[in-house]
Amino acid sequence: MKFLLILLLTIFHFNLYLPNKALAETDINPYLNDFYNKSNKANEILKEIEKTLKEGSRIKACSKQKEAARLGLLANESLIKAFDKKGTEPPIDAINASNKRWKSILNEC
């Protein structure tokens, strides 16, 4: 009976502390997931546009291009937030280059 009580107390003790540590480590995960989801979606849209243009159709290409660019810019904002949340310096040169690329795509139409 004592063994069962000690086992239950040990399990209870670990359940109090381990989830808190795991939550602290995953604070940046929503931002990183948002970054990956948006950047992947933006790149998918650009590939669709490229395929459509190669087939000779320009229908909705400009609006899709702008949608992709907006998603790319939002993805970069999420990446910056993840670095800020973690307390580290983001690769600002790479992010600026990416923002410049997305803004040029946004303004091409």
N, C-alpha and C positions, 0 to 999 in steps of 0.2 A: 504494500500500500504506500509506503514511504517512497519507494522507487517511482511509482506512478505520479505521486504528487510532485516530486522533484522534476520528473520528465515534463509534466504539464507546466510547471513554473519556468523551466528552461525554454520551452516552446513559446510561452507567452512573452518571456523576456526578449527572445530573438525577433518575435513579431512586432515588438514595439520599436526596435532600433533598426533593423534591416530595411524595412520599407522606407523609412525616412532617408536613409543613405541612398537608396535606389532612386528616390524621387529627386534628390539633390543632383544626382548624376544625369538625370534625364530632363533637367530644366531647359536645356537648349534643343532637345529633340523636336519639339513642335516647330521651332524656327528652321531647323535643318530639314525636317520633312516638308515644310512649306517651300523652302528653297528648291529642294529636289523635284517636288511635284510641279511647281510652276515652271522651272527651267526646262524640265522634260516636256511638259505640255507645249511650251513655247517652241521648242525645237521640233516637236512633232508637227505643229502647225506650219512651220517654215518648210519642212520636208513635203508636207501636203501641197503647199503653194508651189514649190519647185516642180513637183510631179504634174500638177495641173497646168503650169505654164509650159512645160515641155510638151504637153498634149495639145497646146495651142489655145487653151481657154484662159481668159483673164477675169472670169466672173468671180466676184467677191474677193479677189486677190488682195486688194488694197485694205479692205476691212479686216481680213484675216491677218494680214501683215501687221496692222496696228494692234490687233488683239495679242499677237505673239510678242510684240515689243513691250506692251504694257505688262504682260506676264513676266517677261524677262527682267524688267525694271523692278517689279514687285519682288521677284525672287532674290535679286541683289539686296533689296532692303531687308528681307528676312535673314539673309546671310550676315549682314552687318549686325542685326539684332542678336543673332546667335553668338557672334564674337563678343559683342558688348556684354551679353548675359554671362558669358564665360569669363570675362575680364581680361581678354587678350586682344592684341592689336590685329585688326583684320588686314588681309593683303590688299591694301588700298589701291595700289597701282593696278592690280589685276581687276579689281572691282570697278575702278574708274574706266579702264579699257573696255570692260564689258558694258558698262553704262553708255559709253560713247557709241559702241556698236548698236545697242538697242535703240538709242535715241536717233541714230542715223536711219535705222530701219523704220522707226516711227515717223520720221519726217520725210521719207522718200515719196510717199503718196501725195 
